[in-house]
Every structure is written in structure tokens, then in C-alpha cells.
Amino acid sequence: METVVICSYSVKKIYPQSIIQNFSFCDIEIPIGILPVDNQNYDFKTENDVLIEVKSFSCNYRDRALLMGFNNKCRIFSTQGRIMYSPFGSDFIAIVKKTAPNVKSLKVGDRVVPNCHYYDLSSIAIGVPTNYASQRMHVFHEEKLIKVPDLMPDEVAASFSINSQTAYSIVRKASIKKGENVLVTAPTSNTSLAVIKTLKNKKCKIFATSINPKNEAFLKDLGIDQFIPAETLLKDGMNKILFDVVIDPFYDLYLNGVINHINFNGRYVFCGHSAQYMTLDKSKLLFEEDYKGLFYKCIMKNISIIGNCIGLRSDLEDAIKDYSDKKYDVRIDSVYSGVDVIPFLERSYKDSSRVGKVVYKYCD
């Protein structure tokens, strides 16, 4: 059973027929292997466990740092004469292969995606079920999986959970009212694309800001009302619009600039930062850092700053329902399979023309 992994060339000792290629990332060569891993037996630990087989997977922004970490571990093990390989990725579509006796919500043959609920006190575990989505076989508690409808293609399902669950949680927390002005930063990031799709169900005015003005036509076709170049937000008096809500996936890039354009009683909702896998180059900041001034502005204008990490099960359920009702979808950029693992990673992380999710689909 072919499995895509991060590895070292020493893995050839145990899998001589493996295919290993190098992915150049952040000035580091990361060996990526396609290994003929045996279909191992997996034991259930609880009466609510489910065995699944992954058919397709995709990577998210958060996986960048993990790629670097997994590669570093493989290198360390290799210098010690030990052999290690590591699957990667955090979104997937899989088929249920076996269920433990007490499983009620799923049955053999169901198509499932991860439920990444965070933070739900009623749950047995929080966050993404795995950082190793490319691994072919997994055992999860049934709470960590959710069935998707037959009408959802594999490439959409393999791209669905994290961004959709995050977007629906953000919009829920923002408490958007009819007619409000909502600004989305970094609008071609996968999280922001999901947010924009979600906002189209709200009767609000959708604005987007980016350092890349070439995406204006695409974003207007996607449904935004107005595009504002990020450099315009730097100029006092250039932007006459005040935003009731700002949704920002990269607070370390945008927060100090957009705070000046948030209305009284406005809400700023953020879900991540740019410098997840390296130290942020301060020369690339869009706006000058001034956190003392920032919080003063929040006090004076009664602005709420709201953090968000993924979402609740109900957020994912709402996204799946809206997809079934044709009120929401996920933009797919491209799909790769077979030996095209390096093009898959290149498109995922290094191609600035990418707009949407990139998926790797297993052929067997």
C-alpha cells in the first residue's frame, strides 16, 4: 500500500523499491518518499474506535512547521544509524474499514473526514485527529470523524475540515449583523477563501485587502463587494470605510494596520500568524508594530479582539449541511497523484499563483 512520507535515504534499506525525491523548502532539502508500506493490523483501544483507510489528503498552512520538524527528526535518527519515516498532513478523506462494538454514528463503507473540534469540553479530545494524514490506515474514536455526503467529491472532502470548521467558527463568533462592513485580510489564503464563501450567506458587505492587487478580479468573481490594496490602508485618509468586523488569519502581518479602520464597537477576529515555521522578517511587516497604541485604540473605540482556534463539531456540521444545500463550497486548485508528490508540495507551498486547496490522491 503506497504511502507518502518524509524520510531519509536510509529507508531504502527496509523498502528497496521505494521512490524518494527531494523537496526544496526554506533552503533545506526534504526527502519525500513513496513507500510500499504493508497494510498492518490495528488494534482498537476503546469500544468506540474506528479503523479507516485514507484515500486522499491535503496540507494546511499549519503543516509547514511540522514538515520542518519531521524532517529534522528523520535526519537526527539517520545520523544515529536508525531508520525513521513520517507521514504528514492534517486533512483527509477516508473509508471506514472496521468499527468497534459500541460505534453508533458510522458503519463500514462510510466516507469520513476529520472532526477537529476545539475547544469542546464534552469531547474526548481536542484539535486535529492527526498530523500524519498521509498515513494510509488510522484508528480514531468515532467522535473524531464525521460522515460526508456521497455528492461531495473526494478532492473536496480531502480539503474540507480544518478551513471550513475554522471559517464557520470565526463567522459565528463575529456575530455579524445585516448590512455590516466586513473586511477579510489575506483573501487568497485557504482560511480566508472559506470565510468569504461563508460570508456570502450573510447579508453583509464583504471587503478584502491584500498586498497582491492582481487578485482583485478573481475576488470580485468570488463575491466580495470591494477590493482594497493593503498599501491603501497605510495612507491616512485614503480609506473612508470603517469596518464593523475584520477577519484576519495573520495577525502579525495585518493587525496593527487594520485596527485604525475598525468602527466603534467593532470586532477583530484572528486565527493564526504568518511566522509559524520561521522567525518573521520584520522588514516584511505591512504595518509598524505598536501594541501599546493598538490596545489603547481598542479601549477608546470599544473594539473586541477575539481569538479563534478551529471550531466546534456544530460548525463542521453546519458547513457540511450548507455544502449539501449548495450554499457553501471549497475551492480546489489542483489534484495530484502517483509520483507527482513534489509538484503537489511545490503547488501547495511555493507557487504564488495557487488559489485554493491542493490535493494528493492515492491511486490504489
For each residue, the residues with C-beta under 8 A, 3 or more apart:
1: 36 37 38 39 136 137 364
2: 34 35 36 37 136 362 363 364
3: 34 35 36 37 87 134 135 136
4: 32 33 34 57 87 88 134 341 360
5: 32 33 34 35 85 86 87 88 134
6: 30 31 32 33 67 70 71 74 85 86 87 88
7: 11 18 20 31 32 33 35 74 84 85 86
8: 11 31 74 75 77 78 83 84 85
9: 12 20 31 78
10: 13 78 83
11: 7 8 14 15 18 20 33 35 83 84 85
12: 9 15 16 18 20
13: 10 16 83
14: 11 83
15: 11 12 18 33 35 36 37
16: 12 13
17: 36
18: 7 11 12 15 33 34 35 36
19: 33 34 339
20: 7 9 11 12 31 32 33 34
21: 31 32 33 339 341 342
22: 29 30 31 32 342
23: 29 30 31 32 341 342 345 346
24: 27 28 29 30
25: 28 30 67 68 345 349 350
26: 68 277 278
27: 24
28: 24 25 68 71
29: 22 23 24
30: 6 22 23 24 25 67 68 71
31: 6 7 8 9 20 21 22 23 71 74
32: 4 5 6 7 20 21 22 23 341 342 345
33: 4 5 6 7 11 15 18 19 20 21 85
34: 2 3 4 5 18 19 20 339 341
35: 2 3 5 7 11 15 18 85
36: 1 2 3 15 17 18
37: 1 2 3 15 40 136
38: 1
39: 1 136 137
40: 37 137
41:
42: 51 137 138 139
43: 139
44: 47 49 51 100 139
45: 49 139
46: 49 100 102 141
47: 44 100 101 102 103
48: 100 102 103 141 142 143
49: 44 45 46 99 100 103 139 140 141 142
50: 96 98 99 100 103 106 112 139 140 141 142 145
51: 42 44 96 97 98 99 137 138 139
52: 94 95 96 97 112 137 138 139 140 145
53: 94 95 97 136 137
54: 57 92 93 94 133 134 135 136 137 138 362
55: 92 93 94 95 154 158 361 362
56: 92 93 154 155 157 158 335 359 360 361 362
57: 4 54 89 91 92 93 133 134 158 359 360
58: 89 91 92 133 158 159 348 357 358 359 360
59: 63 67 88 89 90 91 345 348 349 358
60: 63 90 91 162 163 190
61: 64 189 190 191 249 272 276
62: 65 66 90 162 272 276
63: 59 60 66 67 88 89 90 131
64: 61 67 68 276 277 349
65: 62 68 69 276 277
66: 62 63 69 70 88 131
67: 6 25 30 59 63 64 70 71 88 277
68: 25 26 28 30 64 65 71 72 277
69: 65 66 72 73
70: 6 66 67 73 74 86 88
71: 6 28 30 31 67 68 74 75
72: 68 69 75 76
73: 69 70 76 77 84 86
74: 6 7 8 31 70 71 77 78 84 85 86
75: 8 71 72 78 79
76: 72 73 79 80
77: 8 73 74 80 82 83 84
78: 8 9 10 74 75 81 82 83 84
79: 75 76
80: 76 77
81: 78
82: 77 78
83: 8 10 11 13 14 77 78
84: 7 8 11 73 74 77 78
85: 5 6 7 8 11 33 35 74
86: 5 6 7 70 73 74 132
87: 3 4 5 6 132 133 134 135
88: 4 5 6 59 63 66 67 70 131 132 133 134
89: 57 58 59 63 92 131 132 133 134 360
90: 59 60 62 63 114 116 128 130 131 133 162
91: 57 58 59 60 113 114 133 158 159 160 161 162 357
92: 54 55 56 57 58 89 113 114 130 133 158
93: 54 55 56 57 111 112 113 148 154 157 158 160
94: 52 53 54 55 111 112 113 138 145
95: 52 53 55 109 110 111 112
96: 50 51 52 99 106 107 108 109 110 111 112 145
97: 51 52 53 108 137
98: 50 51 108
99: 49 50 51 96 103 106 107 108 142
100: 44 46 47 48 49 50 103
101: 47
102: 46 47 48
103: 47 48 49 50 99 100 106 107 142
104: 142
105: 142 147
106: 50 96 99 103 110 112 142 145 147
107: 96 99 103 110
108: 96 97 98 99
109: 95 96
110: 95 96 106 107 147
111: 93 94 95 96 147 148 150 152 154 157
112: 50 52 93 94 95 96 106 145 146 147 148
113: 91 92 93 94 145 146 148 157 158 160 161
114: 90 91 92 128 129 130 133 140 144 145 146 161 162
115: 129 143 144 145 146 161 165 313 316
116: 90 127 128 129 161 162 165 310 311 316
117: 120 123 126 143 165 310 311 312 313 316
118: 126 127 309 310 311 312
119: 126 309
120: 117 123 126 312 313
121:
122:
123: 117 120 126 143 313
124: 141 143
125: 129 141 143 144
126: 117 118 119 120 123
127: 116 118 309 310
128: 90 114 116 131 162 310
129: 114 115 116 125 138 140 144 145
130: 90 92 114 133 135 138 140
131: 63 66 88 89 90 128
132: 86 87 88 89 135 138
133: 54 57 58 87 88 89 90 91 92 114 130
134: 3 4 5 54 57 87 88 89 360
135: 3 54 87 130 132 138
136: 1 2 3 37 39 53 54 362
137: 1 39 40 42 51 52 53 54 97
138: 42 51 52 54 94 129 130 132 135
139: 42 43 44 45 49 50 51 52
140: 49 50 52 114 129 130 144 145
141: 46 48 49 50 124 125 144
142: 48 49 50 99 103 104 105 106 145
143: 48 115 117 123 124 125 313
144: 114 115 125 129 140 141
145: 50 52 94 96 106 112 113 114 115 129 140 142
146: 112 113 114 115 161 313 316 317 320
147: 105 106 110 111 112
148: 93 111 112 113 152 157 160 320
149: 152 320 323 324
150: 111
151: 324
152: 111 148 149 156 157 160 320 323 324
153: 156 157
154: 55 56 93 111 157 158 359 361
155: 56 158 159 332 335 357 359 361
156: 152 153 159 160 323 329 330 332
157: 56 93 111 113 148 152 153 154 160
158: 55 56 57 58 91 92 93 113 154 155 357 359 361
159: 58 91 155 156 163 190 330 332 357 359
160: 91 93 113 148 152 156 157 163 164 319 320 323 330
161: 91 113 114 115 116 146 164 165 316
162: 60 62 90 91 114 116 128 165 166 310
163: 60 159 160 166 167 190 191 193 194 330 357
164: 160 161 167 168 194 315 316 319 320 328 330
165: 115 116 117 161 162 168 169 310 311 312 315 316 319
166: 162 163 169 170 191 194 271 308 310 311
167: 163 164 170 171 191 194 195 197 198 319
168: 164 165 171 172 198 311 315 316 318 319
169: 165 166 172 173 308 310 311 312 315
170: 166 167 173 174 195 247 269 271 308 311
171: 167 168 174 176 195 198 199 202 247
172: 168 169 175 311 315
173: 169 170 267 269 306 308
174: 170 171 182 245 247 267 269 306
175: 172 267
176: 171 180 182 199 202 204 244 245
177: 180 204 244
178: 202 203 204
179: 203 204 205
180: 176 177 204 205 244 245
181: 204 205 207 241 242 243 244 245 263
182: 174 176 199 202 204 205 206 207 243 244 245 246 247
183: 207 208 209 228 243 245 246 247 258 261
184: 187 192 195 196 199 206 207 208 209 224 246 247 248
185: 192 208 209 210 246 247 248 249 250 253 254 258
186: 189 191 192 210 248 249 250 253 254
187: 184 192 193 196 208 209 210 215 219 224
188: 192 193 210 212 215 218 219 355
189: 61 186 192 193 249 250
190: 60 61 159 163 193 194 356 357
191: 61 163 166 167 186 194 195 249 271 272
192: 184 185 186 187 188 189 195 196 208 247 249
193: 163 187 188 189 190 196 197 222 331 355 356
194: 163 164 166 167 190 191 197 198 330
195: 167 170 171 184 191 192 198 199 247
196: 184 187 192 193 199 200 206 208 219 222 223 224
197: 167 193 194 200 222 223 328 329 330 331
198: 167 168 171 194 195 201 202 319 322 328
199: 171 176 182 184 195 196 202 204 206 223
200: 196 197 206 223 327
201: 198 322 327 328
202: 171 176 178 182 198 199
203: 178 179
204: 176 177 178 179 180 181 182 199 245
205: 179 180 181 182 225 226
206: 182 184 196 199 200 223 224 225
207: 181 182 183 184 224 225 226 227 228 241 243
208: 183 184 185 187 192 196 219 224 226 227 228
209: 183 184 185 187 227 228 229 230 232 233 254 258
210: 185 186 187 188 213 215 219 227 229 230
211: 229 230 231 286
212: 188 215 352
213: 210 216 227 229
214:
215: 187 188 210 212 218 219 227 355
216: 213 219 220 227
217: 220 221
218: 188 215 221 222 355
219: 187 188 196 208 210 215 216 222 224 227
220: 216 217 223 224 227
221: 217 218
222: 193 196 197 218 219
223: 196 197 199 200 206 220
224: 184 187 196 206 207 208 219 220 227
225: 205 206 207
226: 205 207 208 241
227: 207 208 209 210 213 215 216 219 220 224
228: 183 207 208 209 232 233 239 241
229: 209 210 211 213 232 233
230: 209 210 211 233 234 254 257 286
231: 211 234 235
232: 209 228 229 235 238 239
233: 209 228 229 230 238 239 257 258 260 261 287
234: 230 231 257 286 287
235: 231 232 238 239
236:
237: 240
238: 232 233 235
239: 228 232 233 235 261
240: 237
241: 181 207 226 228 261
242: 181 261 262 263 266
243: 181 182 183 207 246 258 261 262 263 266
244: 176 177 180 181 182 262 263 265 266 267
245: 174 176 180 181 182 183 204 266 267 268 269
246: 182 183 184 185 243 254 258 261 262 266 267 268 269
247: 170 171 174 182 183 184 185 192 195 269 270
248: 184 185 186 251 254 255 258 268 269 270 271
249: 61 185 186 189 191 192 270 271 272
250: 185 186 189 253 254 270 272 273 274
251: 248 254 255 270 272 273
252: 255 273 274 275 280 285
253: 185 186 250 273 274 284 285 286 287
254: 185 186 209 230 246 248 250 251 257 258 286 287
255: 248 251 252 258 259 268 270 287 294
256: 259 285 287 288 289 290 291 294
257: 230 233 234 254 260 261 286 287
258: 183 185 209 233 243 246 248 254 255 261 262 268 287
259: 255 256 262 268 294 297 298 303
260: 233 257 297
261: 183 233 239 241 242 243 246 257 258
262: 242 243 244 246 258 259 266 268 301 303
263: 181 242 243 244 266 301
264: 301 302 303
265: 244 301 302 303 304
266: 242 243 244 245 246 262 263 301 303 304
267: 173 174 175 244 245 246 303 304 306
268: 245 246 248 255 258 259 262 303 304 305 306
269: 170 173 174 245 246 247 248 306 307 308
270: 247 248 249 250 251 255 305 306 307 308
271: 166 170 191 248 249 307 308 309
272: 61 62 191 249 250 251 276
273: 250 251 252 253 276 280
274: 250 252 253 280
275: 252 278 279 280
276: 61 62 64 65 272 273
277: 26 64 65 67 68
278: 26 275
279: 275
280: 252 273 274 275 284 285
281: 284
282: 285 289
283:
284: 253 280 281
285: 252 253 256 280 282 288 289
286: 211 230 234 253 254 257
287: 233 234 253 254 255 256 257 258
288: 256 285
289: 256 282 285
290: 256 293 294
291: 256 294 295
292: 295 296
293: 290 296 297
294: 255 256 259 290 291 297 298
295: 291 292 298 299
296: 292 293 299 300
297: 259 260 293 294 300 301 303
298: 259 294 295 301 302 303 304 305
299: 295 296 302
300: 296 297
301: 262 263 264 265 266 297 298
302: 264 265 298 299
303: 259 262 264 265 266 267 268 297 298
304: 265 266 267 268 298
305: 268 270 298
306: 173 174 267 268 269 270
307: 269 270 271
308: 166 169 170 173 269 270 271 311
309: 118 119 127 271
310: 116 117 118 127 128 162 165 166 169
311: 116 117 118 165 166 168 169 170 172 308 315 316
312: 117 118 120 165 169 315 316
313: 115 117 120 123 143 146 316 317
314: 317 318
315: 164 165 168 169 172 311 312 318 319
316: 115 116 117 146 161 164 165 168 311 312 313 319 320
317: 146 313 314 320 321
318: 168 314 315 321 322
319: 160 164 165 167 168 198 315 316 322 323 328
320: 146 148 149 152 160 164 316 317 323 324
321: 317 318 324 325
322: 198 201 318 319 325 327 328
323: 149 152 156 160 319 320 326 327 328 329 330
324: 149 151 152 320 321
325: 321 322
326: 323 329
327: 200 201 322 323
328: 164 197 198 201 319 322 323
329: 156 197 323 326
330: 156 159 160 163 164 194 197 323 356 357
331: 193 197 355 356 357
332: 155 156 159 335 356 357 359
333: 347 354 355 356 357 358
334: 347 354 356 358 359
335: 56 155 332 358 359 360 361
336: 340 341 343 344 347 358 359 360 361
337: 340 360 361 362 363
338: 363
339: 19 21 34
340: 336 337 343 344
341: 4 21 23 32 34 336 344 345 360
342: 21 22 23 32 345 346
343: 336 340 346 347
344: 336 340 341 347 348 358 359 360
345: 23 25 32 59 341 342 348 349 350
346: 23 342 343 349 350 351
347: 333 334 336 343 344 350 351 354 358
348: 58 59 344 345 354 358
349: 25 59 64 345 346
350: 25 345 346 347
351: 346 347 354
352: 212
353:
354: 333 334 347 348 351 358
355: 188 193 215 218 331 333
356: 190 193 330 331 332 333 334
357: 58 91 155 158 159 163 190 330 331 332 333
358: 58 59 333 334 335 336 344 347 348 354
359: 56 57 58 154 155 158 159 332 334 335 336 344
360: 4 56 57 58 89 134 335 336 337 341 344
361: 55 56 154 155 158 335 336 337
362: 2 54 55 56 136 337
363: 2 337 338
364: 1 2
